[in-house]
Amino acid sequence: MTNFYRETCPTIKNILLLDSEGKRVAVKYYSDDWPTTGLKLAFEKSLFSKTQKTNARTEGMLKQKYYLHV
């Protein structure tokens, strides 16, 4: 039964707060999916490039979609 919950319940792997240029304001990683600082920065850059052109109306939908696919 425990595996069922792991597979079906979304988990928070990190929380990112980036400024308008994609620079870190505050970050917290809860998993070891990105073990080095270089991998973390690359992930943040990738995420910023996907979200930088979103407007306020679609921003929440994009984040929710991304969380479901991680």
N, C-alpha and C positions, 0 to 999 in steps of 0.2 A: 504494500500500500504506500510506503514511503516513496518509492520510485515514481508512482503515479503523480504524486504532488510535485515532485521535482520537475517532471516533464510537462505538466499542465499549468503550473503556477508561474507567472512571470517573476523574475528576480531582478533586483537592482544591482548592477555590476559596477556602476560608477555614477557620480553626480558631477556635472561640469557647469561652470559659470564662466563664459568667455565674453570678452568685451567686443566692441563693434569691429575690431580688427582681427579677432580670433585669438587674442592673447589670453592667457589664464588670469582669471580674477580669483577663483577658488575652485579646487578640484578635490575629489575624494574617490579613490578606487577601492572597491570592496572585494575584488577578485584578482587572481593572478593571471588573467588572460593577457595582460600587457605587463610583462615582468620587468622591462627596462624603461628608463625615462625616455629613451629614443622612440620606443614603440608607443608609449603613451602620447608623446607629442605628435607623432604621425597620425594616430587615431584622432586626436583633437583637431588637427589640420583637416583631415578627411571629413570629419563631421561638420566642421565649420564651412567647408566648401560646398557641402550638400545643403546647408541651411541658410547661407548668407543672403540669398535672394528671395527668401520666403517673406510673405507679409503676415501681419498679425492674425488674419483670418485663417490662414492655412497652417500656420506655425504649429499649433497644438496638434493638428491632424498628422503632420509630418513626424513630430516627435513620438506620438502614440504609435504610428506605423513602424517607426524605427525600433522602438522598444519591443514590439511584438516579434520582430524578425531577428533580434539579437540572440 
